Amino acid sequence: MPFPSSPLREGTAPRRVLALADDLSGAAETAVALGMPGRIVLGPASMDSPAYGEAVVVDLDCRCLPASDAARRVREALRAVPPGVLVLKKADSLLRGNLAAETAACAEGAEGVVVATALPALRRTVRGGVVHLDGVPLHTTDAWRAESTAPPPSISAALGDARTTLVPLEAVRGDALPAVLREAVDAGQLPVCDAETDADLDLIAQAVLACGPGVRLMGTSGLAAAVGRLLRRTDGDVAPTTAGEGPQALAGGGRQRPLLVVVGTADPSAPAQIAQLTGRGARHVSVSPDVMNSGLVNSDVPADVTVLSIDSGPGIRPGSARRLVSALARLAADRAGDADLVLTGGETARRVLDAIGVAHLAPLGQIHHGAVHARTPDGRHVVTRPGSFGDTDSLLRIATALRPDFPHLPPQGDLPVNAILTADHHRSLPLIAVTMGDGAGIGPEVIVPALLHPDTLARCRPVVIGDAGRLRQAAAILGVDCDIVSVTAPGEAEFPPGRVNVVDLDLLPADLPWGELSALAGEAAYQYVRVAADLAMKGAVHGICTAPLNKEALHLAGHVYPGHTELLAHLTGVDEVSMMLSTPKVKVIHVTTHIGLIDAVRRIEPGLVERTVRRGHEAMVRAGVAKPVIGVCGINPHAGENGLFGYGEEEEKIVPALDVLRADGIDARGPLPADTAFFLAGRGDYDLIVAMYHDQGHGPVKVLGIEAGVNLTVGLPVIRTSVDHGTAFDIAGKGVAEAGSMVEAVRQAAEMSSVAVR
């Protein structure tokens, strides 16, 4: 798209830029986005003013500081800014950090601040002053799952007491934008700009620069890129940095350093990204939070580790993340030697570089969006990347850019800390049957990385019940080099690194299309579950974990069951079971599931409610919650509001069950309005929510944590977990499916099945 005609007079654009970021990955991302010669400085103490034609980007390292301390660091960095320097404060596109305090500090001594937090490259847009992720409002997603507070409903809310004014999209794209911004600034307001595209950010940057250097910018790396494009257009002697410089810089003479990848993020995509490295022979050390907190981990970690991460399988408690990151960084620095580094997560990156004495970096370019390649003064190469950035192949792309021969490394084996398994110990781990689901869906693509993940192998012995040929196709699509080995029975499987064992039923043709409804795939999916259930009932496996099947395909094959839950109940001879959905934020058990709403209301009765709650209570106790607090939803809006809605269903169908349960010492509370019950559960008031019907429970769960969600069938004679997503025909066969939910589903199956092994 051509850049819009500029009202700037030739030579009036600023030739120096000072950008401030609250963490290192944000600083690196901003430096590359500006595309100007410059430096990334780790702290204002070592900062010099930008030279002519240069950008200085400062990591204030204040993301996790108290708001007052973060504001103080912003003031210190801006105290001696010379006239004519454009100031850009980097803002997190998910509005995390001390946004309100830092914006207020940035506004001090300036004519005003214009706010634009869209990041179109990652499909993060702003409409009506609300951040949207792939079209979904930020505050309704689980993007803040590792934070200790709830996400703000709007940018204005994130800015606290500041006087803001919305600049809607039509104003951003209108000819009067500079006047709109100037009017707001002169009125003492913070203009909050909508934006959906990079062209929108170009218009905002152009309008702000037209207002003069007294107006500062608060925005994402997308806004920084817009500033860089504008400055390079109006000032031809500013040479951009070269995004492709990294591999060429490494190709020169001299000894090649070791490579250490440090994964300091709990993002659901991390396990699949790590699996792509381990699938090519990288050594992986995964350290549990408990071991991190004990301070006894260093002696257990080999010096030649390639990938180092925190084991997020058990979940990272909100509020503990910073302490764990610091421990991980100390461990990484202790093992770094003279290695080149790949550091994901801004605070992790900063802690590691602080520990090895790096004060500034020279940006070289980026390997993919957000994966910034830089060099330290002593020649060490460093790639930083925000924790939430990158597709499944992110770490592999970074590693191969730094080490073109990386895919050919010989296998070294995975080594989870404090889980170095002897043969006897490994045989004591539970055998988990993993059914492949609908072969035309994403099941094979999430199974391969999940079963290669070292956390999986540290907890169980997983064996796929499926088709070996289809799994090999999935591995090829993912670019994962692993061994898919057929076994006749789960007990015959061996578990060296890089191997996936499969009881091969060989039911699918090699040319089965991805992403298309198929009776053949439906029949195969049924047979995988049948065989797994038979193995579990005979004691040949200790638990079952299921990849998604397609109900329509199942029905086309002549197996008319509403879903996995009912199919497994039939195969194991059980009359009544319950579906439980488990996510990091909320757990939900359903009284009714796959039936119409009118039929669901008819079916609900006190006995069914009581049995469902008891099953949920038992499952929570088994999962380690000694005295679970259970919230029970009503049926009608506002739980009937004392008879104003409905026909007394709550009093007739739910209250009698609660009376019996409470008399037996079960802490079951309700009936609760469903529209508030899930909010309260999300903030920790309830350990388990009881939903009366399918969508009452599934809708909130899919907002609050489907990426890491797990489906458990409660009441079966065998353990069964599943991913909490469908077959996703629209992305099947494209290598983009996220494996995080499958990793978590296998983990929970192993955890619950370990009771049977002991």
N, C-alpha and C positions, 0 to 999 in steps of 0.2 A: 504494500500500500504506500503511495507517495506520501511524504511528510507534508502536512498542511502548510500553506503559505504562512510565513512568520511575520508578525508585526515588529520583531526586533530589528533595530537599526544595526548595520554592519559594525562589529567591534564592540557592541554594548553587552554582549553575553559575558558572564564572569569566566575568568580563566583559571580560577582556583576553586576547589571544592573540598569542604570538610564534612565527612559523614561520620555519624556516631551510631554504633550498634550495641545491643545489650548482651550479645554473646559472640563467640568467635565464628561460628558457621555463618551467622548473619553478617558479620563484618566482611568475611571472605566473599560471600555471595554478592554483597553490595559493591565491593571493589571490582569484581569482574563485570558486574552489570554496568558500572560507570564506563568501563572500557578506556580509562585514561591511565597514563603512566602514574605510578604512585606506590604507596606503601600501606600495609596493614600493620597497625601499631597495637601492641598488647598493653593498653593502659595509658592514660593521659600523661603520666610522669615522664614517659620517653617520647612525647609527641612534639614535633616541630610544626610550625605553620606550613601549609601547603606552598610549594614553590610555584612559579608561573607555569601554567599548563598542566598542573599536577593535582591529583586527588589523594588526600590522606584519609584513611578510614580507621577509626579508633574502636577497638573492642573495649567497652567500659566494664565488661564482666559484671553486669548488675542485674541480670535476669532474675536471680533468686534472692537479691538483697531486699531488705525492707524498703518501702517506697521512699522514705525520706533520704536514705543513703543513696538510692539510685538517682534521685533528683539532684543530690549534692554532686555526684560524679558528672552529671550532665552540665551543671553550672561550672564546675572546675574546667571541663574541657572547652567551654565556650567563653571563658573569662577573658582571654587575650586574643580573640579572633580578629584579625585585621579587617578593615573596611573592604568591601568588594568581594569577600569570600562567600560563596553560596553554601549555606548550611542545610544538610539533609539529615534528619534523625530517622534511622531505620526502625520500622515498626514490624512486629511479628504479624504475619498475615492471618493468624488465628487469634490475634488480640491477647496473647499471653504476655506475662511480664508486667512491669509497672508503667503501663501506657499512660494513665492519667497523670501521675507525678512527673514523668519524664517529659510529657507534652507541655505541662505547665512550666517546667524549668526551661525548656527550649524556647518558650514564648517570652521569657524574661529578657529585656533588652532588645527585643525585635519588634518590628511593626506588627507582625502577626505570624501565624502558622497555618498552613493549608494541609489538611489531612486526606490521604488517599491510600487505602490499605488493600486495594485489589491486587491480585497476582494471577493474571489470566493464564500464564504458562502452566499453572497447576490447577486450573479451572476453579480458582477462588475469586469470586466476583463480589461486587457490592451493589445492591439494589435497595432503594428506600432506606439507605443508611445501615443496612443489615448485611453482614458477611454471609455469603452462600458458598458451600462446598459442593461442587457438581450439582448446583441448583437447589441444594437443601440448606436451610438456615443453620448457621453454625451452632446455635444454642440447642438445636434438636438432634445434633450428632454426638458421637462419643469422642470427638477430637480432643477433649480436655480430660480424658479418662485418667491420666497420670497427675492431674492437677488436684489440689486440695479444695478448690472452690468450683462453683458452677460457671459455665461460660456466660458472658454478657449477652443480652438479647439484641443489642445494637452497638454500633461504634460510639454513639453518644453516651450510652450507659457505661461503656468501658472508659470513657473520658471523665467520668465522675461528675464533679460540680462545674466543670467548664461550660461556658456559654457556647453552644454549637448551633450551627444552621446547616440544614441539608441542602446540598447542591445536586439536584436530581439529574438523571442522565440527559434529559432534553436540554438542560442548561449547560452541562459539560460539552455537549455537541453543538451548542449555539454560538453565534458570532460574538455575543456579549460576555463570554466567560471571564475575560480579564476584569471587566467592570463589575461583574457579580462578585468575584473574589475580593476586589479592592473595597467594594461597599461593605462586605462582611467584616473584613479586617479593620476598616475604619470605625465600624460599630463595636469593635472589641469582641467579635465572635470568631470561633474556629469553624471555617468552612469544611464540612465533611462531604467529600465528593463521591458520588456513584461512579462506577467504571466496570465495564464488562470485557473490554478488549485492550490490547496494547495501544491501539490508536487513541482510545479514550485517555490513557495515561499520557500519551504524547501531547494531547491538547491541554491537559492539566499542567504539565511541566512548562509548556510554552507560555501559558497564561501567567504562571507564577513568575517566570523569569521576566516577563514583560512588566510585572509589578515592581521589579528592582530587587537588589540583594537584601533589603531590609525585611523581606517576607521569606520565611523559612518553610521547609517542607518536612512533613512527617508521613512516611510511607514505606512500602515494601521495596524489595529489589526490583520489582517490575517498574516502580516509579523511578528508581535509580537508573535503570536502563533507558527510560524515556529521557531523563536528564542527559545521559551520555550521548544519546542519539542527537539531541538538540545542540549540545555543545560542539560535537564533531561537525555538525552541519554549518554552524555559524562561526567556527574557529578552525579553519582547515589545518593549522599547524599543530593541533593536538592529536598525537598519534595514539590510536587505540591499542590496548594490549592484544596479544595474539592468542586466541582460544586454543589453537592447535599446537602450542609450543611444547607442551609437556613431554610427549613421547620423544620428540626430537632432542629435547634437552637431555633426556636420559641416555640417548644413544651414543653420546660422546664417550671418550676414553675414560679409563679409571675403573676401579673395582666396583661391581654392582653390590649395593647394600642389601641386607635382608629386608623383608617387607613384613610389617606388623599392622594388622587390621583390628581396630578397637571399635566395637559396636556398643555405644552407650545410649541405647534407645529401647523403649518398650513397645515400639510401633509394631502392629500385627504383621507387617510385611518382613520384619527382620529375620525370622526363622527361615523363610523361603530364600531370602537373599544369601544367608549364610550357607544354606544347603547347596546353592550353586557353586560355592567355593569348595566345600567339603567334597562335593561330587567330583571335583577335579583333583582331589588329593590333598587339599589344605588341612593342616592340623588345626583343630578347634578345641579351645578350652572354654567351657561354660561353667561359671562360678555361681553357686546358689547365693541368694541374699543372706541366708543365715551364716554361711561361711564367710561372706564379705564382712558381715557385722562382727564376726568373732575375731577378726584381725589375724587369723592363723593361716591365711591362704598362700602367702608368698612361697613358702618352701615346697608347696605341692605343684607349682606351675613350672613346666620345663622352659628353659631359656629360649628354645627355638620355636616357640609358639607362633603360628601364623595369624589366627583369628582368636580374639579374646572378647568375651561378652558376659553379661549378667544373665543368668537363667531366669527368664520372666514367666516360665511355665506356671509356678504356683501363684503368680500375681504379685505385683509390687504395690505395697500399701501406699496410698496417697500420703505425702509428707515425708516418706523415707527415701524418695528418689535421689535427692541431692546428696545425702550421706553415702548412698550406694555408688553414685557416680564418682565421688571423691575417692572412695576405696578402689574402684576400678581404675581410675587414673593413676593412683599411686602404684598399683600393681603393674599397669602398662608401662609407666616410666621406669620401673625397676627392671623390666624385661626388654626395654626398647633398644639399649645399646646404641649403635649408630644406624639403626634401621630407618628406612623410609616408612612413613606412617600414613595410614588411612584412618581418619577419626570421624565417626558419625555421632551427632548430638553436640550442640554448641558448647555446653558446659563441660562435657567430657573432653572435647578438643582443647579447650583452654586449660583445664587442669593438667592434662598431659604435657602440654607445651610449657606451662609454668614449671612443672616438676623437672623438665630437662633443660630449663634455662633459656628458652627462646623468647626474645623481646619483640621481634618484628618479623614480618614475612614479605616477600616480593611476589605478588600475584603473577602467575604465568598464563592462566586461562581456566577453562572448565571442561571437564570430560563429558558430563551431561548437566542438565539444569540443576544448579545448586551444589554440584560436586566440583569444588574449586581446587585447582592445582596451584601450589605455591612452593617457594624455596626458602629455606632458612639461611641465615648468614654463613653457616658452615657447609652449605651445599646439600643438606638433607632435603628430600622431596616430601611434601606433606599435602594430602588431599583431605579437605574438610567437607562435611555434608550435613545439613539438618537431619535430625532423626526421622522426620516424617516424609522426607523426599525420596524419590526413586522407585522405579518399578522392580519387579522380582529379580531382574538381572543387574541391578545397580552396582552392587559390590563386585560382581564379576567383570562388568565393563570397566570399573575403576582399576581393578587388579591387572587386567590385560592391557590397559593403557600404560600402566607403569611398568609392567613386566610382560612384554609380548609373548614370551614363552610360557606364561603361567598355565594355560590349559594342559601343558605336557608335563607338569610336575609329577613325579612318581608318588603313589599313595603313601602317606605317612600314618594315617589313622587318626581318629578323633580321640580326645582324651579329656572327658569331663572331670573337673577337679572333684576330689572326694568321691568319685564314682569310677575309679580304675578297677575294672572288673576282672576278677579271676574267673576261670572256667566254672568253678563250683558256684560262685556268687551269681554269675550270669544265668546259670540254669535255674536259680531260685527266683528269677524275675518272672512275672506273669506272662503267659502266652496270650496275645490278643489277636483275634481274627478280624481283619479289616476287609469288609466287603467293598467291592469296586463300584457298586452303584450302577447307574445307567452309563454304559460305555460310550454313548454319544455325547454325554455331558462333561463337566469339568472334573468328575471324580478321579480319573486316572492322573490328571495334571496336579491335583492337590495331594494325592497319595504319595507320589514319588518323592517330592521334597520333604514331606512330613516324615516319611519312614527313613529317610537318610539323615534326618536331623539328630545330632548327638544327644540332645535331651531325650528324644524318644528312645534311643538305644540304651540310655542310662537307666530307664525306668521299666522297660518291658521288652519282650521278644515279639515284634509284630510280624504277622504273616498275612499276606493278601489272599483273599478268596476271590478269584477273578480270572482274567485272561492275560497271560504273559505278553502276548503280542501287542495288545492294546497299551499295556504299560510301557513297553519299549517305544511305541510310537509317541507316547506322552513325554518320555524322557528325551527323545530326539527333538520334539517341539520346544521343550524347555532348555535345550542345550546342555543337559546334564549327562555326564559320562558315568554310568553306573552299571552294575551287573544285575540283570533281572533273571533270577534263577528259579526254575520250576522245582517244586518238591511234591512228593506224593502225600505227605501228612505234615501238620505243623511241627510235630516233635522231631522231625528230621532236619529242620531248618538250622543253618548256621548263620552267625551274625557278625562277620568282619565288616569294617567300614566300607561304604560304597556298594553294599549289596542289598537288594530287595528280594525277599522270598515270596513266592506265590504258589498256592495250590491252583494249578492251571486247569480250569474247566474247559478252555478252548471252545467257546460257544460263539464268538463273534467273527465275522468275515474280516479279512484284512482291509477291504475297501469300504467298511462301514463309515458313512459320512459323519463328520462332527457336527453337532448342533441341529440334528434333524430327528424328528419323532420316528421311532422304529419299534415294531412289535418284536423284532429279533432282540433288540437291546432290552426291551421290557422283560422278555422271557429270561434272558441271561441274568438280569438284575434279581429276578425272583429266585433263580437257582443259586446265586451267590449267597443270598440270605438263608435259603433253606439249608444249604450245606453248613454254613456257619452256625446256625441254630442247632443242627444235629451234632456238630462237633462240641458245642458248648454243653448240651444236655448229656453227652457222654463223658464230659470232663477232659476232652482232648485240648480245649482252650479254656482260659479262665474268664474271658470277657469278649465282647463284640463291639467293634466300632464301625459304623456304616457311613460310606460316602452316599451322596444323594441319589435317589432314584426318581424317575418321572412317573407320576401316577397315571397319566393318560397312556403312556407306553406300557405300563404294567397291566392296565385294563385291556389294551389292544391284544396283549398276549393271553388274555383269558383269566387273569388273576385279579378279581374284583375286590380289592382291599383299599380302604381310604389312604393308607400309607404304611410306613415301616412299623409304627406302633401296633396297629391292629394285626398286621401280618405276623409279627413276632409273637404276639399274644396267641394267635391261632397255632403257630408252629410249636409253641412250648406248652400248649394246653392250658392257658390261663384265661379266665373269663373276663377279668377286669384289670387294667393297668392305667397308669397316668403318664402323661407327657410333661416333662420338666425341661424348661429352657434355662440355661445357666450362662450368664455373662459376667464380666468383671464388676458391673454396676448393679445388676439386679438378677434375681432368680425367680422363676415363675412356674407354678404347676397348674395344670388345667383340669377343671372338673369335666368339661366336655371338649371335644376337639373337632374332628372332621365331619360335622353334620350341620345342616342348616340352622339358622338362628332360631326360628320358631320351634324346630325340633329340639334344640338345645335347651330352651326354656322349659319345655315340657318334660325333658328327661331329668333336669336338676331336681333333686329331692334331698331331704336331710341326711339320709343314709349315705348317698353318693358323696355329698359334701364332706361328711365326717370321714369316710374312708379315704378320700383324696387328701384331706389335710393330714391324716395319720401317715399316709405314705410319704407325703412331703416332709413331715416332721422326722420320720425315720431316716430318710435320705440325708437330711441336713445333719442329724446327729452322726450318721456314718461318715459324713464329710468333715467332721471335726467341730461342728457348732453344737456345744453341749446343751444349750437352752435357747433354741431358735425362737425369734419373735416373728410371728406369722401374721401377715395382713390379708384379710379375706375380702375380696371385692363384692359389691352388690351386683344386682342384675340390671336395674334401671338406672338412668341418670341420677346422680346425687344419692345413689343407694336408696331411691324411692322417696327421699326427703319426707319421712314420716307420713307416707301415704299420698303425697301430692302427685307422685308419678307411679304409673303401673297399678297393679291390683293386689298389693300386699305380698308380692313374691318374696321379698327379703324376710319378712316375719314368718312366712309359711315354710320356705325352703332352706333358709340359711341359719336363722337365729337358733332353732332347736339344736342343730348340729354344733354350733358354737358353745351352747350351754353344756352339752355333754363333754366336749373336748376340754373346756376350761375346768370342769369338775375333775377331769383326769390329769390335770396339771400341765396341759399343753397351752402355751401362750398364743392363742389364736384371737385376733382382734378384728372387729367388724360388726356388720357389713360396712365396707368403706366405699366412698365414691371412687370409681376407677380412675377418674381424671386427676385425682390427687394422690391416690395410693402409689402410683409408679414414681411420681416426683419424690414422695417421702422415702420410698425404697432406694431411689437413686442417690439420695444424700445419706443413706445409711440407717434410717429409722427402722426398717424391716429387713430381716434376713431372707424372707421368702414371701412372695405374693401368690395368692390363690386366685386365678382367673376363672370366671364362670364359663366362658366360651372362647373359641379359637382366636378371633381377631382382638378380643379384649386383652389377651395376653401377648399375642404375636406382634401387634402393631407397636406398642412401646418398646418391646425387646429389639425390634429391628431398627429402631431409632437409637436406643441406648447402648447397643453393643453387638450387632450381628457379626462384625468382622472377627471377634474373638468369642462368639457364642457357641454353645454346645447344647445338643438336644439329648436328654437322658430319658429312657423309659423306666419308670419306677413301678415295681410290682411284679416284674418278671422273675423267674427262677435263675436267670443269668444276668450278668452286667451287660448293659447296652448303652453306648453313647453314640452321638452322631454330630456332624457339622450342623450348624443352624443356618444353612442356606440351601438353595435348590440346585438344579442341574445347570443353570445358567447357559442355556443353549446359545445365547447371543454372543458369548465369548469363548465357547468351547473350541479347543483346537488352536487357539491363538497364543497360548503361552503366557497369558496375563492374569490368570486366576491366582488369588491369594491363598496361601496354604495355612495361614495363621489359625483359622478355626479348626482345621484338621489336626494340626499339632496339639492344640488344646484338647480336642476330643479324644485323641489317643492318650494324652496325659491323664485325663480324668478316668478313662477306662482302666488304665494301668493302676492308678491310685486306688480306685474302688475295688479292683480285682486283687490287689495285693493282700487284702484281708483273707481271700480264699487260699492264696499261696501259703501264708503264714499258718 
